Amino acid sequence: MSVYGRLSARTLPSQTWHAAQKAHLSTGERAADRMRNFMGSWRFAGGFILIMIVWALANSLMRGGWDPYPYILLNLFLSMLAGPQGAILLIAAKRQDAIAAALSQHDFDTNVAARGDIEVVLATIWKVLSPRKKGWTGGMIIGSVLSVLSVLSVLSGVAAIVVIITGGIVLVQALEAVTAGHPSWTAG
């Protein structure tokens, strides 16, 4: 069992949050995402401009073109395209809002769980540096904190960063206690 497994009551997820959410998308949500991604691309913009230029050139240069200037048929097609395109973009934007809300909740849950982990780490460090250890010097305290941190550094990702920051805070508090002459920390 890893150090993380012994210190945390949480289990590590088998997949990322995004992969888990992607598995629950409906066919309509997937289609709206694909269409939004395509309509927001340079390929779509370039192709759309090219079609409009070809349309204008073909109708301007041909005698009796099918849609002479002011291109009423083109305007009709563009208006017909704008209606569903706006709805699709709104559907995709609504999904993005739902994703942002779910990510916010996920971040909150992760922070709450990390706080529990930090409390466990602090309790572990406090055990190592308990007042029963009479006669410790500042260097011994620093060494103990660093050794606990090195053991805990096998934690991955955010947890490791949290442990390092927490360890730094504990280290500063320990040094302040030593310099303040706290009876449980000074050599006696």
C-alpha positions as CSV (number, residue, x, y, z in Angstrom):
1,M,0.0,0.0,0.0
2,S,1.3,3.4,-0.9
3,V,1.9,6.2,1.6
4,Y,-1.1,8.0,-0.1
5,G,-3.3,5.0,0.6
6,R,-2.4,5.0,4.2
7,L,-2.8,8.7,4.8
8,S,-6.0,9.4,2.7
9,A,-9.4,7.9,3.0
10,R,-10.0,8.9,-0.6
11,T,-9.6,6.6,-3.5
12,L,-7.9,7.7,-6.7
13,P,-10.2,8.0,-9.7
14,S,-9.8,5.5,-12.5
15,Q,-10.4,8.1,-15.2
16,T,-10.3,11.9,-15.5
17,W,-13.3,14.0,-14.9
18,H,-13.6,14.9,-18.6
19,A,-13.5,11.3,-19.7
20,A,-16.2,10.4,-17.2
21,Q,-18.4,13.3,-18.4
22,K,-17.9,12.5,-22.0
23,A,-19.2,9.0,-21.5
24,H,-22.6,10.4,-20.3
25,L,-23.2,12.7,-23.3
26,S,-26.3,12.2,-25.3
27,T,-26.2,12.0,-29.1
28,G,-27.7,15.5,-29.4
29,E,-25.0,16.9,-27.1
30,R,-22.2,15.2,-29.0
31,A,-23.7,16.5,-32.3
32,A,-24.0,20.1,-30.9
33,D,-20.4,20.0,-29.7
34,R,-19.1,18.7,-33.1
35,M,-21.1,21.3,-35.0
36,R,-19.9,24.1,-32.6
37,N,-16.3,23.0,-33.0
38,F,-16.7,22.9,-36.8
39,M,-18.6,26.2,-37.1
40,G,-15.9,27.9,-35.0
41,S,-13.0,26.7,-37.1
42,W,-11.0,28.5,-39.8
43,R,-11.9,25.7,-42.2
44,F,-15.6,26.6,-41.9
45,A,-15.0,30.4,-42.1
46,G,-12.7,30.0,-45.2
47,G,-15.1,27.5,-46.9
48,F,-18.0,29.8,-46.2
49,I,-16.2,32.9,-47.6
50,L,-15.1,30.8,-50.7
51,I,-18.7,29.7,-51.4
52,M,-20.0,33.2,-51.2
53,I,-17.3,34.5,-53.5
54,V,-17.9,31.7,-56.0
55,W,-21.7,32.4,-55.8
56,A,-21.2,36.1,-56.4
57,L,-18.7,35.5,-59.3
58,A,-20.9,32.9,-60.9
59,N,-24.0,35.0,-60.8
60,S,-22.3,38.2,-61.8
61,L,-20.3,36.9,-64.7
62,M,-22.9,34.5,-66.2
63,R,-25.6,35.9,-68.4
64,G,-28.9,35.4,-66.7
65,G,-27.4,33.8,-63.6
66,W,-29.8,31.9,-61.3
67,D,-29.5,34.6,-58.6
68,P,-28.7,38.0,-60.1
69,Y,-27.5,40.9,-57.9
70,P,-28.6,41.6,-55.0
71,Y,-28.4,37.8,-54.5
72,I,-31.9,37.3,-53.0
73,L,-31.6,33.5,-53.1
74,L,-28.2,33.7,-51.3
75,N,-29.8,35.9,-48.6
76,L,-32.5,33.4,-48.2
77,F,-30.0,30.5,-47.8
78,L,-28.0,32.6,-45.3
79,S,-31.1,33.4,-43.3
80,M,-32.1,29.8,-43.3
81,L,-28.6,28.8,-42.1
82,A,-28.6,31.5,-39.3
83,G,-31.7,30.1,-37.5
84,P,-30.5,26.6,-36.8
85,Q,-26.9,27.8,-36.4
86,G,-27.9,30.1,-33.6
87,A,-29.9,27.4,-31.9
88,I,-27.0,24.9,-32.1
89,L,-24.6,27.5,-30.7
90,L,-27.0,28.2,-27.8
91,I,-27.3,24.5,-27.1
92,A,-23.5,24.2,-27.0
93,A,-23.1,27.3,-24.8
94,K,-25.7,25.9,-22.4
95,R,-23.7,22.7,-22.2
96,Q,-20.5,24.7,-21.6
97,D,-22.2,26.4,-18.7
98,A,-23.3,23.0,-17.3
99,I,-19.7,21.8,-17.7
100,A,-18.3,24.9,-15.9
101,A,-20.8,24.4,-13.0
102,A,-19.9,20.7,-12.7
103,L,-16.2,21.5,-12.8
104,S,-16.7,24.1,-10.1
105,Q,-18.4,21.5,-7.9
106,H,-15.7,19.0,-8.7
107,D,-13.0,21.5,-7.7
108,F,-14.9,22.2,-4.4
109,D,-15.2,18.5,-3.6
110,T,-11.5,18.1,-4.4
111,N,-10.6,21.0,-2.1
112,V,-12.6,19.6,0.7
113,A,-11.0,16.2,0.3
114,A,-7.5,17.8,0.1
115,R,-8.3,19.7,3.3
116,G,-9.0,16.3,5.0
117,D,-5.7,15.0,3.6
118,I,-3.8,18.1,4.9
119,E,-5.3,17.6,8.3
120,V,-4.0,14.0,8.3
121,V,-0.6,15.2,7.1
122,L,-0.5,17.8,9.9
123,A,-1.5,15.3,12.5
124,T,1.2,12.9,11.2
125,I,3.8,15.7,11.3
126,W,2.6,16.8,14.8
127,K,3.0,13.2,16.0
128,V,6.6,13.2,14.8
129,L,7.2,16.6,16.4
130,S,5.2,16.0,19.5
131,P,6.1,17.6,22.8
132,R,7.3,14.2,24.0
133,K,10.5,14.8,22.0
134,K,12.3,16.9,24.7
135,G,15.5,18.5,23.9
136,W,15.0,19.0,20.1
137,T,16.9,21.8,18.4
138,G,15.7,23.8,15.5
139,G,17.8,21.7,13.1
140,M,16.3,18.5,14.4
141,I,12.8,19.9,13.9
142,I,13.7,21.0,10.3
143,G,15.2,17.6,9.6
144,S,12.1,15.8,10.9
145,V,9.8,18.0,8.8
146,L,11.9,17.5,5.7
147,S,12.0,13.7,6.2
148,V,8.3,13.5,6.6
149,L,7.9,15.7,3.5
150,S,10.2,13.5,1.5
151,V,8.2,10.4,2.5
152,L,5.0,12.1,1.6
153,S,6.4,13.5,-1.7
154,V,5.4,10.2,-3.4
155,L,1.9,11.7,-3.6
156,S,1.0,12.7,-7.1
157,G,-0.2,16.0,-8.6
158,V,-2.0,18.5,-6.5
159,A,-1.6,16.4,-3.3
160,A,2.2,16.7,-3.5
161,I,2.0,20.4,-3.9
162,V,-0.4,20.7,-1.0
163,V,1.9,18.6,1.1
164,I,4.9,20.7,0.3
165,I,3.1,24.0,1.0
166,T,1.7,22.5,4.2
167,G,5.1,21.3,5.2
168,G,6.5,24.8,4.6
169,I,3.8,26.3,6.8
170,V,4.5,23.8,9.6
171,L,8.3,24.4,9.2
172,V,7.8,28.1,9.6
173,Q,5.5,27.6,12.7
174,A,8.1,25.2,14.2
175,L,10.9,27.7,13.7
176,E,8.7,30.4,15.2
177,A,8.0,28.2,18.2
178,V,11.8,27.5,18.6
179,T,12.7,31.2,18.4
180,A,9.9,32.1,20.8
181,G,11.3,29.7,23.4
182,H,8.2,27.5,23.5
183,P,8.9,25.0,26.3
184,S,7.9,22.0,24.2
185,W,10.3,22.8,21.4
186,T,13.5,24.2,23.1
187,A,16.4,22.2,24.3
188,G,15.9,21.6,28.0
